[in-house]
Amino acid sequence: MHAPIGHFEHAAPAPDCLDELTRPVADAVRAWHGSVPADQIVYVDTDPEWADTATFVERYGQELLEQAANCVVVAGKRGGETMLAACVVLSTTRVDVNGVVRRQLGARKASFASMDTATGETGMEYGGITPVGLPADWPVLVDSAVVDLPYVLVGSGRRRGKLLVPGKAFAELPGAVVLEGLGVA
């Protein structure tokens, strides 16, 4: 199979690569439903040694810089309660944690979750966290620019490998809320 974006040696429909994914991501792909068929989600094998953005795009395609998204876990706090959420923004932007995120979560304070919290609560590897397979009760805040792309490169739940996901599929994830201005330059 030829990857819809980038230049990858190995690309296959994600349902055919469940053994390459962490359990929560594989379970989400197995149970996938919505307007985008699961076989349109593509798994591509990538070497973790090329994970740094500059070397990644040099190796797998310069166009990926504009078509990649990051998924980060944030913690919103209010009245002694902590709510975890995921934010998905283009990799050329950063998450507006103290503005858009804090207001959307109704939190008094919002910050990035610790690595231990992010990996422990998602069951995914740090540096590979993806919005596919997150806990069902989490809000998944998605920048509108991500949804507008034909395909988006995101983590696969592991440091090795990535998922290529049609942009419109992010709006259909459990808990998804599409927001303007979530990612800022």
JOQUI-V668160 format. One line per field, one symbol per residue. ss: DSSP state (a for helix, b for strand, c for the rest). A space follows every 50 residues. Layout:
ss->???
This chain:
ss->ccccccccccbbbaaacaaaccaaaaaaaacccccccaaacbbbcccaaa ccaaaaaaaacaaaaacbbbbbbbbbbbccbbbbbbbbbbcccbbcaaaa aaaaacccbbbbccaaaaaaaaccccccccccccccccbbbbbaaaaccc cbbbbccccccbbbbcaaaacccccbbbbcccbbc
